[in-house]
Amino acid sequence: MDEMTEYKIRQLASQKLEMNLSESKYKAYVRHVVNSFLEEQKAKQEEEAADDDDNNNNNKEYDDDGDLIICRLSEKRKVTIQEFRGKTLVSIREYYKKDGKELPTSKVLHDVAIVYMLDAF
């Protein structure tokens, strides 16, 4: 997109409307129109960025405890990321269903404390 200035917009509009928009009262109006347009474009971009963020967050799956499910290894086993006593844990556990909820069994297949931030999650 070509760079446009308020002056260029005013000159193009003056030619199309066949009137002099360089007078102060017209300059103020053109400035108002340009600013309104720019604010509207900025709001659209922010809204699109927020929608993109929402769509990215919707792709993530969480269990009943609010832990992020990384993957399901089988119907009963899954890998989750959770916070426990200030540490980030990656758990590979077996789960069972009771009253429509998935609950962890006491069988922990693997539990690793991660001391660094997981940027991908």
N, C-alpha and C positions, 0 to 999 in steps of 0.2 A: 504494500500500500504506500502510495506517495505521501510524503510529509505535507501536512496542511497546516497553515497558520490561520489565525483569525483574519488577518489582512487578505490572504488569498481567497478565503471563503467569501469575505465581503466583496472583493473585486468580481469573483465569478457570479455571485448573486446580483450585483449591480448590473452586470452585462445581461443576464437572463431577464431581470425585471425591468431593464432599461430605465433605471433611476439611480441617483447618487446616494449610496449608503455610507458615505464618508462623513456625513453630518453627525454631530455628537449624539443626537437622539437615536439615530439609526445604529450607530456604533454600539451603544449600550444594549440595544435590542439584539443585535447579531451576537454580541458577547454572551448575553443571557442564553440564547438558543444554542450556541456552541457548548457552553458549560453544562447545560441541561443534557445535551446529547452525550457528552463525555461522562457525566455522572451515571447516566442510564447504561452506557456500555460497561463501565466499571462494575456496576451492580450485577449486570448479566454475567460477567466473567467470574465474580465472586460466587454467584449462585451456581454456576456450572462447576466450579471447583468444589463447592460444598456437596453438590450432587455426586461428583466423582468420588469424594471421600466417603460419602454414605454408601455408595455402591461397593467400594473396596471393603468397608467394614461389614457389609451384609454378606460377603462371601465367607466370612469366618464363622466357625461353628463353636458353640459353647455348651458345656454340660450343665446339669441341674445346679451345680455348685458355683457356676460362673467361671469355671476353668476353661481355657482355650484348648479345643481339641485339634491337635496337629494332624493326626490321621487315625483311621480305624484299621487295626490289623486284622480283626475278625469281628464277628457279631458281638463277641464278649470282651475283646481286648481293644484298648485304644491308648494312644499316646497323648498326654495332656501337659500343658504348662500351667503351673499354679504358684502362688506366693505362699510361703510357709515360714513364719518367724523371721520375716525380712529377707528371705532368700528366695530366689527363683528356682523352682524345681521342675524337672522334666520327669514325668512318671509314665511308666508302662505298666498298666494294671489290668486285671480282669474285673468285669462288672457283671452284675445280675440285675434283673428287673423285678421290682416289687411295687405294686400299686401304680403302675405306669411310669415309675421313675427308674433311671439307671443308677444303681448304688455300687460303690467299689467293694470288692471282696477284700479280705485281709491278705490275699495273695498279691504281693507286689513283685512284678517280674524284674523291674529295674528302676532305681531311683537315683538320680544324679543331681547334685546341687550345682547350679550355674552361677558363678560369681560375676560374670560380665553381662552387659545389657544385650538383649536379643533385639537387634534392630529390625529384623524382618517381621516381628510380631508385635 
